[in-house]
């Protein structure tokens, strides 16, 4: 729980998933931390607070910024490849990862970070007018802005826009069910495969994340991909990687794509070196050896290992150069053009053509900011 502060008044909307406990405090039931708060106190995530003997979400309708990205940047490699996604986040996080790669947003306590205000309908309309196939909850974890994310997802469905999430999966049963009943795809950050790692570096628990992964795969129709950031000396050992890949195969199946990404020194782990490319190659090889059909490397430039191959004839189905598609060898039904084998994923009849462009969006007038697009 966050450090207790003197009682203060909060601006926000009523939050869900909490109950009163015998000692007069309110317990937040959104995530497995179960923060117990008195009026005027914030939870560890910093954005959910106790006010008037209930929980309020203090970041509803407020964002750290909007940007149109390639869907591959989330990363989602099997969900409408080549399409544009309107991405945004808020502030705060319910984990305390010492290696956070977005710490300036997720660990922010400065409300100036949240300079963009937008209703769910505004976000949905902005995505529609900018020809985005989807909206992404990213940069920080949508678990903590649950009510806002669900309302955005509902507004997007009204205008035929999909929603995707980038999450650590640290959430309890009831909000998990509501959230994944409304979103369409997710990339879960499976940070490691030991309780030591989760406890010491994230102050969380591995089993809760495994439960979320199993729930998404077997109880929903949400498209699922996984990312593991490999940190030298922490979660990159052969034994752990074999255990992780074996569990994914047995619990989730061979068709769930997994991305092994390179760590860069950030936040409270500046003493660690960057992940060597050879470590990513090793992890991908272990995944393939354990029967996982779609394993990728991330945060490095490697066209061969970031492309999608047919698991039967090994033909290259989708060739990627960073986030740009260079090869497309799938039929309108998502089948290999060489042998006819179905490729797991959610595809349009033809790939998108967004490419590597990253474009900031002025959400107030639904127009992409001109002359500011960059290649990513």
C-alpha positions in Angstrom: 0.0 0.0 0.0 1.1 3.5 -0.7 2.5 5.6 2.2 -0.4 6.9 4.3 -1.1 10.6 3.9 -3.4 13.0 5.7 -7.0 13.0 4.6 -7.6 14.8 1.3 -10.4 15.2 -1.1 -10.2 13.6 -4.5 -11.8 14.4 -7.8 -12.9 11.2 -9.6 -15.8 8.9 -10.4 -17.1 6.2 -8.1 -15.1 3.0 -8.5 -16.3 -0.6 -8.4 -15.0 -3.7 -6.6 -14.6 -2.8 -3.0 -16.2 -3.5 0.4 -16.1 -2.2 3.9 -14.2 -4.2 6.6 -14.7 -4.4 10.3 -12.1 -1.9 11.4 -13.8 1.0 9.4 -11.5 0.8 6.4 -12.5 0.2 2.8 -10.8 -2.8 1.0 -10.2 -2.4 -2.7 -10.9 -5.7 -4.4 -9.8 -4.8 -7.9 -6.4 -6.5 -7.7 -4.7 -9.1 -5.4 -3.1 -6.4 -3.3 -6.4 -5.7 -1.6 -5.4 -2.3 -0.4 -7.1 -1.3 2.9 -7.8 2.4 3.0 -9.3 5.0 5.3 -10.9 8.1 3.9 -8.3 10.3 2.2 -5.8 7.5 1.5 -4.7 6.2 -1.9 -3.9 2.6 -2.9 -0.5 1.5 -4.0 -1.6 2.2 -7.6 -2.0 5.8 -6.5 -5.1 6.4 -8.8 -7.7 4.6 -6.7 -8.5 6.3 -3.5 -10.9 6.1 -0.5 -13.4 8.9 -0.3 -16.8 9.1 1.5 -16.4 5.5 2.5 -16.0 4.2 -1.0 -13.4 3.9 -3.8 -13.0 6.6 -6.5 -11.0 6.4 -9.7 -9.1 9.7 -9.9 -7.9 9.4 -13.5 -11.2 8.7 -15.3 -11.3 10.6 -18.6 -7.6 11.8 -18.2 -4.7 10.5 -20.3 -1.0 11.0 -20.6 -1.4 11.4 -24.3 -2.7 9.8 -27.5 -0.8 8.4 -30.4 -1.5 6.2 -33.5 0.9 3.2 -33.6 1.2 0.0 -35.6 -0.5 -2.8 -33.9 2.7 -4.8 -34.0 4.2 -2.3 -31.5 2.0 -3.6 -28.6 3.2 -6.2 -29.5 0.3 -8.1 -31.3 1.6 -9.9 -34.3 -1.5 -12.0 -35.1 -4.3 -9.5 -34.6 -5.2 -7.5 -37.7 -1.5 -7.2 -38.8 -0.5 -3.9 -40.5 -3.3 -1.9 -39.0 -3.3 1.3 -37.0 -4.2 1.4 -33.3 -5.0 4.6 -31.3 -2.9 4.1 -28.1 -3.3 5.8 -24.7 -2.6 5.3 -21.0 -3.2 7.2 -17.8 -0.9 7.2 -14.8 0.0 4.9 -12.0 0.4 1.1 -11.7 -0.5 -1.7 -9.3 3.0 -3.4 -9.6 6.3 -2.0 -8.4 8.6 -3.4 -11.1 12.1 -2.1 -10.5 12.9 -2.5 -14.3 9.8 -0.6 -15.5 10.3 0.5 -19.1 7.5 3.1 -18.9 8.3 4.3 -15.4 7.8 8.0 -16.3 4.1 7.3 -16.9 3.4 4.3 -14.7 5.2 5.7 -11.7 4.1 9.2 -12.2 2.7 11.2 -9.3 2.5 14.4 -11.3 -1.0 15.1 -12.5 0.4 17.4 -15.2 1.3 14.1 -16.9 -2.5 13.7 -17.5 -2.8 16.7 -19.8 -5.3 15.1 -22.2 -9.0 14.8 -21.3 -11.3 12.7 -23.3 -14.6 10.9 -22.9 -15.0 7.3 -24.0 -17.1 8.5 -27.0 -14.4 11.0 -28.0 -11.8 8.3 -28.1 -14.0 6.0 -30.1 -14.8 8.7 -32.6 -11.1 9.8 -32.8 -10.1 6.2 -33.7 -12.9 6.0 -36.3 -12.0 9.3 -37.9 -8.3 8.4 -38.0 -9.0 5.0 -39.7 -7.7 3.0 -36.8 -8.8 -0.6 -36.5 -8.5 -0.6 -32.8 -7.9 1.4 -29.6 -5.1 0.2 -27.2 -5.0 0.6 -23.4 -1.2 0.7 -22.9 1.8 2.6 -21.4 0.4 1.8 -18.0 -1.8 -1.1 -16.9 -5.6 -0.7 -17.7 -6.4 -2.8 -14.6 -6.1 0.3 -12.5 -8.3 2.4 -14.7 -10.8 -0.3 -15.1 -14.0 1.7 -15.2 -12.6 4.1 -17.8 -11.2 1.3 -19.9 -14.5 -0.6 -19.9 -16.5 2.5 -20.9 -14.1 3.2 -23.7 -14.4 -0.4 -24.9 -18.2 -0.2 -24.9 -18.1 3.1 -26.8 -15.7 1.6 -29.4 -18.0 -1.3 -30.0 -20.8 1.1 -30.9 -18.7 2.4 -33.8 -17.1 -1.0 -34.8 -13.7 -0.3 -33.3 -11.9 -3.1 -31.5 -10.1 -2.6 -28.2 -6.8 -4.2 -27.2 -5.0 -4.2 -23.8 -1.4 -4.4 -22.7 -1.5 -5.7 -19.1 0.5 -7.5 -16.5 -2.7 -9.5 -15.7 -2.6 -8.8 -12.0 -6.3 -8.6 -11.4 -9.0 -10.4 -9.3 -11.8 -12.6 -10.6 -14.8 -10.4 -10.9 -13.2 -7.3 -12.6 -11.2 -9.7 -14.8 -14.5 -11.2 -16.1 -16.0 -7.8 -16.8 -12.9 -6.4 -18.4 -12.4 -9.4 -20.8 -16.1 -9.4 -21.7 -15.5 -6.0 -23.3 -12.1 -6.0 -24.9 -11.1 -8.0 -28.0 -7.3 -8.7 -27.7 -4.6 -8.6 -25.1 -0.9 -9.0 -24.7 -0.1 -10.2 -21.1 3.3 -9.4 -19.7 4.5 -12.6 -18.2 7.4 -11.1 -16.4 9.2 -14.3 -15.4 8.4 -17.8 -14.2 9.5 -17.8 -10.6 7.8 -16.5 -7.5 11.1 -15.0 -6.4 11.2 -12.7 -9.4 7.6 -11.5 -8.9 8.0 -11.1 -5.1 11.4 -9.4 -5.1 11.2 -7.2 -8.3 7.5 -6.6 -8.6 6.0 -7.2 -5.1 3.4 -9.4 -6.7 2.7 -13.1 -7.2 3.1 -15.3 -10.2 0.1 -17.6 -9.6 -2.3 -14.6 -10.0 -0.9 -13.9 -13.5 -1.1 -17.6 -14.5 -4.7 -17.7 -13.4 -5.4 -14.7 -15.7 -3.7 -16.3 -18.6 -5.7 -19.5 -18.2 -8.9 -17.6 -17.8 -8.4 -15.5 -21.0 -7.4 -18.5 -23.1 -10.1 -20.9 -21.9 -13.0 -18.8 -20.7 -13.1 -16.0 -23.3 -12.9 -15.3 -27.0 -10.2 -12.6 -26.5 -7.1 -13.0 -28.7 -4.1 -13.6 -26.5 -0.4 -13.0 -26.9 2.4 -13.0 -24.3 5.5 -10.9 -23.8 8.5 -11.7 -21.5 11.2 -9.1 -21.0 14.4 -11.0 -20.5 16.7 -9.4 -17.9 20.3 -10.7 -17.7 20.8 -12.8 -14.5 17.2 -12.4 -13.4 14.8 -14.5 -15.6 16.9 -15.6 -18.6 18.3 -18.9 -17.4 17.7 -22.0 -19.5 15.8 -23.9 -16.8 13.4 -21.1 -16.2 12.8 -20.6 -19.9 12.1 -24.2 -20.4 9.7 -24.3 -17.5 7.9 -21.1 -18.8 7.6 -22.5 -22.4 6.5 -25.9 -21.1 3.8 -24.3 -19.0 2.5 -22.1 -21.9 2.3 -25.2 -24.2 0.5 -27.3 -21.6 -1.8 -24.7 -20.1 -2.5 -22.4 -23.0 -1.6 -24.4 -26.1 0.8 -24.2 -29.0 -0.9 -21.3 -30.9 -0.4 -18.5 -28.3 2.3 -16.2 -29.7 5.1 -15.4 -27.3 7.5 -12.4 -27.6 10.9 -12.4 -25.9 12.0 -8.7 -25.6 15.3 -7.2 -24.9 15.8 -5.3 -21.6 17.3 -1.8 -21.5 18.5 -0.3 -18.2 15.7 1.8 -16.8 14.2 3.1 -13.5 15.8 1.2 -10.5 17.8 -1.3 -12.6 20.4 0.9 -14.2 23.1 -1.5 -13.1 22.0 -4.3 -15.4 23.3 -4.6 -18.9 21.2 -4.7 -22.0 20.0 -8.2 -23.0 22.3 -9.7 -25.6 20.6 -10.7 -28.8 21.9 -14.3 -28.3 19.7 -14.6 -25.2 16.6 -13.7 -27.2 17.6 -16.2 -29.9 18.1 -18.9 -27.2 14.7 -18.2 -25.7 13.0 -18.4 -29.2 14.7 -21.7 -29.9 13.6 -23.1 -26.5 10.0 -22.1 -27.3 10.1 -23.8 -30.6 11.7 -26.9 -29.1 8.8 -27.0 -26.6 6.2 -26.9 -29.4 5.2 -23.2 -29.4 4.5 -22.4 -33.0 4.9 -18.6 -32.9 7.9 -17.2 -31.0 9.3 -13.8 -31.7 12.2 -11.5 -30.5 11.5 -7.9 -29.6 13.4 -4.6 -29.1 16.0 -5.7 -31.6 16.1 -5.6 -35.4 15.9 -9.2 -36.7 13.6 -9.7 -39.7 14.0 -13.5 -39.7 13.1 -14.0 -36.1 10.3 -11.4 -36.0 8.5 -13.0 -39.0 5.7 -15.5 -38.9 6.2 -19.0 -40.4 3.8 -21.8 -41.2 4.2 -24.5 -38.5 3.7 -27.3 -41.1 5.8 -26.3 -44.2 7.9 -23.5 -42.7 6.9 -21.0 -45.4 7.2 -17.4 -44.4 3.7 -16.1 -44.0 4.2 -12.6 -42.6 7.6 -10.9 -43.0 8.3 -8.0 -40.7 10.9 -5.3 -40.8 10.5 -3.8 -37.3 6.8 -2.9 -37.5 6.4 -2.8 -41.3 5.0 -5.8 -43.2 7.2 -6.9 -46.1 5.7 -10.3 -46.9 2.1 -11.5 -46.9 1.5 -15.1 -47.9 -1.9 -15.8 -46.3 -5.2 -16.4 -48.1 -8.3 -14.4 -47.3 -9.1 -17.1 -44.7 -5.7 -16.8 -43.0 -4.3 -20.0 -44.6 -0.8 -20.7 -45.8 -0.6 -20.1 -49.6 1.8 -23.0 -49.9 0.2 -25.8 -48.0 -3.2 -24.5 -46.9 -2.5 -24.8 -43.1 -4.5 -22.3 -41.0 -2.4 -19.7 -39.2 -3.6 -18.9 -35.7 -4.8 -15.3 -35.4 -7.4 -12.7 -36.2 -7.0 -11.4 -39.8 -8.7 -9.3 -42.4 -8.8 -10.6 -45.9 -5.8 -8.4 -46.7 -3.2 -6.9 -44.3 -3.2 -3.3 -43.2 -0.8 -0.8 -44.7 -0.1 1.5 -41.7 3.6 0.6 -41.7 6.0 2.0 -39.0 4.5 5.4 -38.6 3.9 6.8 -35.1 1.6 9.8 -35.1 0.6 11.9 -32.1 -3.1 12.8 -32.0 -4.9 15.9 -30.9 -7.8 14.2 -29.2 -9.7 17.5 -28.7 -10.6 17.8 -32.4 -10.1 14.1 -33.6 -7.4 15.2 -36.0 -3.9 13.7 -36.1 -1.3 16.4 -35.5 0.1 17.3 -38.9 3.8 17.1 -39.7 4.7 15.2 -36.6 4.6 11.6 -37.7 7.8 9.6 -37.2 9.1 6.3 -38.2 9.4 3.9 -35.2 
